[in-house]
Amino acid sequence: MDPNRGDKTNRDGDISSVMGFSGFGKKARTFDLDAIFEQTRRTAIERSQRALEDRQKEFEMKEVGESSTSVKAPVNTHKEKAAASRKQESDSSSDDSSDSDSEPIGPPLPPQNTTQNNDDEDDDDLVGPPLPPGYTGSMAQSDDDDDDQEDDDDDDNPVKKIPDSHEITLQHGTKTVSALALDPSGARLVTGGYDYDVRFWDFAGMDQALQAFRTLQPCECHQIKTLQYSNTGDVILVISGNAQAKVLDRDGFNVMECVKGDQYIVDMANTKGHTAMLNSGCWHPKMKEEFMTCSNDGTVRTWDVKSEKKHKSVFKPRSYQGKKVIPTCCTYSRDGKLIAAGCNDGTIQIWDRNLSVHTKFHCRQAHSPGSDPSCISFSYDGTTLASRGGDDTLKIWDIRNFRKPVNEAAGLTNYFAMTECCFSPDDKLLVTGTSVKREQGNGKLVFFDRASFEKVYEIEVTNASVVRCLWHPKLNQIMVGTGNGLAKVYYDPVKSHRYVHCCKKKKKKLLKEKHAETLTQDYIITPHALPMFREARQRSTRKQLEKDRLDPRKSHKPEPPVSGPGRGGRVAAHGGTLSSFIVKNIALDITDDSNPREAILRHAKEASENPYWVAPAYKQTQPEPLFAEESDEDEEANDEPEWKKRKI
């Protein structure tokens, strides 16, 4: 007994007498935990023995009814294991720990049981009735384990991660959607096509109408070939059919435009920009202000957003003979250290970003000669390169051994110069699109396993070619651009995230009518529209001619031409204009019938005595004229008749 209990009681009494009440309320209940644990242990033992007897009776009855049957024993669940563990804890708390561990709980297991656990600690933890002799399973299996195993199978199978359960269709136009771009957050989509338009789609603010919030033509009448957001998502790179790339901000306003080079210079390295049509372009994955373009002038150039008057560096692809070849597609590696380009002679050339003269990797027969590769893409681990060729093939390469492809898939029809291929976010699948002729089948989105390169899945998109495909790594959504002007988005409400799934739930916004238009209406009255000003419709031509004869203006006889000098402000027919009148009355009125030579020679004496125009200039150097004198023969010749004179 506590010796301080009496002192504590006296102190409580003193405090109660001072404060004027008898006590501090009811006394708190006390529990005997040892007795409670002992009662729980006995109840558990009785319950387990009763359950054991019932199961043994059922087992004996089944053995009598069936000669050779195997019965599965019930599997211990997590709840039974937890109850057994609590029961063991109660035993250890009530009795001595050494004695309770040595005594088994419940009856012993039958000798027919063939399932034993190798771990001694697990044998000691087994609680419950014995298993029937026909059971050969494992006691560690449960429903939760089966679910975990299914989840593991889903993780191992990349096909089950493809988000294709739902789709939405965005109507870009009627022509081919040749460019797609998603910002890093996935909130905005930009589409461009052969109709020169660039459309902006905002998933966060879009409703079920699925309408673009902005449409513009940044490059006038040039087809849009490539669109790409920067790694920060604040600007967009626009590659079109002209020689100048553009950079727009998120709202579509112009940020910079690359300069055009001098097309009369032979060496393209000495020009400040491209001189021919662009083919492709992309942003640097690490540096937010650098991007790359390739053109029909045979060069790949890198640019800086802050310096639009000149490129940063130039890469010139060359054939085996050293001739110029045209790059049709280009890309950066994932770390930004390598620059790769696919050329129209079927080669793939890779440079170090800091060394622009010689290639670091060069495969001269990557695709068929003369076929334009439409896309090259690096995997997320940076060691694998996928190329989509114009020869209807899809190849995968290991850049560490770049002589021959690791795997190849053929029979993938490609009619477009920008047909795309890309890797899945987990790097286990490779996806590309196929092309079809008009009304001759459906374009497909084909999925290949990266390891075995077998076609594991395909999606029929629409009755047109599949040109662009984009698999966003954060949203787990697939964007597809088709040849009939559609942009489709594939997603799964469970596997995908945000945005597209949210905009499908928003209702269409009803257009509010303006009250001013409903209350008032403006009328436009054309001139002479009222009946009092309207002329009656004539029923016959004869009556109209009779009325015209009575009208003095309509039946006025034309005036005859004026003869003579004219009258009443009118001139004669030959003098209809002022010039003709002057010619008739002044210039042609020549009354002098004298010889013109004599008229000129009248001024000869005065001109010789007082020269004014020509003679003073040649006064000092002008020789005196000497004229031939006429002889007697000439005089006789002059006397001859005209018909005998010699013609000179």
KAWO-V696999 format. One record per pair of residues at least 6 apart in sequence whose ideal C-beta (glycine too) atoms are under 7 Angstrom apart, sorted by sequence separation. I is the first residue (numbers start at 1). J is the second residue. If there is no record, write none. Layout:
BEGIN
I:J
I:J
END
This chain:
BEGIN
16:22
117:123
154:160
192:198
239:245
248:254
249:255
265:271
284:290
294:300
318:324
319:325
342:348
343:349
367:373
388:394
389:395
436:442
448:454
481:487
482:488
528:534
538:544
548:554
549:555
566:572
574:580
575:581
16:23
62:69
182:189
229:236
238:245
248:255
284:291
318:325
332:339
378:385
423:430
424:431
436:443
448:455
449:456
471:478
548:555
92:100
190:198
191:199
205:213
237:245
238:246
246:254
247:255
283:291
292:300
293:301
303:311
304:312
317:325
340:348
341:349
351:359
352:360
386:394
387:395
397:405
398:406
435:443
448:456
479:487
480:488
493:501
562:570
564:572
62:71
91:100
181:190
227:236
228:237
247:256
262:271
282:291
302:311
303:312
330:339
331:340
350:359
351:360
376:385
377:386
396:405
397:406
421:430
422:431
434:443
446:455
447:456
469:478
470:479
491:500
562:571
563:572
575:584
190:200
237:247
238:248
261:271
281:291
282:292
292:302
293:303
301:311
302:312
317:327
330:340
340:350
349:359
350:360
376:386
386:396
387:397
395:405
396:406
421:431
433:443
434:444
447:457
479:489
491:501
562:572
571:581
574:584
180:191
201:212
202:213
227:238
236:247
246:257
261:272
281:292
302:313
330:341
339:350
350:361
376:387
396:407
421:432
447:458
469:480
489:500
562:573
12:24
179:191
188:200
189:201
200:212
235:247
236:248
261:273
263:275
281:293
290:302
291:303
329:341
338:350
339:351
384:396
385:397
420:432
433:445
434:446
446:458
468:480
477:489
478:490
561:573
179:192
188:201
199:212
200:213
226:239
235:248
244:257
245:258
259:272
260:273
261:274
262:275
281:294
290:303
301:314
329:342
349:362
375:388
384:397
395:408
420:433
445:458
468:481
477:490
177:191
178:192
188:202
189:203
200:214
224:238
225:239
235:249
244:258
259:273
260:274
261:275
280:294
290:304
327:341
328:342
338:352
339:353
373:387
374:388
384:398
385:399
419:433
431:445
432:446
444:458
445:459
466:480
467:481
477:491
178:193
187:202
225:240
234:249
258:273
260:275
278:293
279:294
289:304
299:314
300:315
327:342
328:343
337:352
338:353
347:362
348:363
373:388
383:398
393:408
394:409
431:446
444:459
467:482
115:131
177:193
178:194
187:203
199:215
224:240
225:241
234:250
244:260
279:295
289:305
299:315
327:343
328:344
337:353
347:363
373:389
374:390
383:399
393:409
419:435
431:447
444:460
445:461
466:482
467:483
113:130
176:193
187:204
223:240
243:260
278:295
279:296
289:306
299:316
326:343
336:353
347:364
373:390
383:400
393:410
444:461
465:482
87:105
113:131
175:193
176:194
197:215
198:216
222:240
223:241
277:295
298:316
325:343
326:344
348:366
371:389
372:390
392:410
394:412
429:447
430:448
442:460
443:461
464:482
465:483
172:191
175:194
219:238
222:241
274:293
276:295
277:296
298:317
325:344
346:365
347:366
371:390
392:411
393:412
416:435
429:448
442:461
443:462
461:480
464:483
476:495
477:496
110:130
113:133
115:135
173:193
175:195
197:217
198:218
218:238
222:242
235:255
276:296
325:345
346:366
371:391
392:412
412:432
415:435
429:449
430:450
442:462
462:482
464:484
476:496
109:130
112:133
115:136
172:193
196:217
219:240
274:295
276:297
346:367
366:387
392:413
413:434
414:435
429:450
442:463
443:464
445:466
461:482
475:496
476:497
105:127
114:136
115:137
173:195
275:297
338:360
346:368
367:389
392:414
412:434
413:435
428:450
443:465
444:466
462:484
475:497
110:133
115:138
196:219
219:242
274:297
346:369
367:390
368:391
413:436
427:450
443:466
474:497
475:498
477:500
115:139
173:197
315:339
317:341
345:369
346:370
367:391
390:414
439:463
445:469
462:486
475:499
196:221
274:299
345:370
346:371
348:373
196:222
198:224
298:324
317:343
319:345
367:393
388:414
172:199
196:223
219:246
274:301
298:325
300:327
394:421
461:488
196:224
218:246
298:326
344:372
348:376
436:464
194:223
268:297
366:395
436:465
218:248
268:298
296:326
300:330
435:465
170:201
193:224
243:274
268:299
342:373
388:419
192:224
243:275
317:349
388:420
434:466
243:276
245:278
294:327
388:421
433:466
243:277
342:376
396:430
412:446
433:467
192:227
242:277
243:278
386:421
445:480
216:252
241:277
242:278
245:281
294:330
315:351
340:376
433:469
190:227
272:309
386:423
432:469
214:252
240:278
272:310
273:311
292:330
361:399
394:432
431:469
239:278
272:311
300:339
348:387
363:402
409:448
443:482
87:127
170:210
198:238
292:332
363:403
374:414
431:471
239:280
300:341
315:356
361:402
168:210
239:281
314:356
374:416
44:87
84:127
313:356
374:417
380:423
84:128
237:281
320:364
328:372
329:373
334:378
374:418
375:419
377:421
379:423
386:430
388:432
409:453
178:223
179:224
184:229
258:303
269:314
328:373
329:374
331:376
333:378
340:385
342:387
372:417
374:419
375:420
377:422
41:87
178:224
179:225
181:227
183:229
190:236
237:283
268:314
328:374
329:375
331:377
334:380
375:421
377:423
381:427
407:453
425:471
178:225
179:226
180:227
181:228
182:229
184:231
269:316
285:332
292:339
294:341
329:376
331:378
335:382
380:427
422:469
424:471
80:128
179:227
181:229
185:233
245:293
268:316
279:327
280:328
282:330
284:332
334:382
379:427
419:467
420:468
422:470
425:473
41:90
184:233
256:305
259:308
279:328
280:329
282:331
285:334
287:336
333:382
350:399
416:465
418:467
420:469
422:471
40:90
41:91
183:233
255:305
258:308
259:309
279:329
280:330
282:332
286:336
415:465
418:468
257:308
259:310
285:336
416:467
425:476
76:128
200:252
231:283
243:295
256:308
284:336
37:90
41:94
225:278
230:283
52:106
225:279
226:280
228:282
231:285
237:291
239:293
52:107
181:236
225:280
226:281
228:283
37:93
38:94
232:288
37:94
49:106
231:288
396:453
48:106
73:131
230:288
247:305
73:132
34:94
45:105
71:132
73:135
71:134
72:135
76:139
70:134
78:142
72:137
77:142
75:141
78:144
75:142
59:132
55:129
52:129
51:129
48:128
48:129
328:417
225:418
178:418
161:426
158:424
158:426
158:428
158:429
162:447
186:472
180:468
182:470
186:474
178:467
179:468
186:475
177:467
178:468
180:470
182:472
189:479
191:481
176:467
177:468
193:485
162:457
164:459
204:499
191:487
203:499
207:503
208:504
159:456
182:479
203:500
206:503
159:457
208:506
180:479
207:506
208:507
209:508
203:503
207:507
208:508
180:481
207:508
207:509
178:481
177:481
177:482
176:483
180:487
177:485
177:486
175:485
177:487
174:485
173:485
186:498
187:499
163:476
172:485
186:499
163:477
171:485
172:486
163:478
171:486
172:487
170:486
169:486
170:487
169:488
167:488
168:489
167:489
167:490
166:491
164:490
166:492
163:490
165:492
166:493
163:491
163:492
163:495
168:500
163:496
161:495
168:504
END
